[in-house]
Amino acid sequence: MSEFETSHDSNKVSIRVRFKFFVVIGIIIGEVS
């Protein structure tokens, strides 16, 4: 049960993934428009 131990790290990773996700969306919108 290492999920509880790395809950803090996974939270940081999710924030990073979310940031990359928005960056990718911005690039796609920029190319489409």
C-alpha angles and dihedrals in degrees: 000000000000092000092087091048094051095037090110093049092046088052090056091047092050090053090051092048090048091052092050089047092056091045091053091048090051091052092048092049090048092053094045096049 
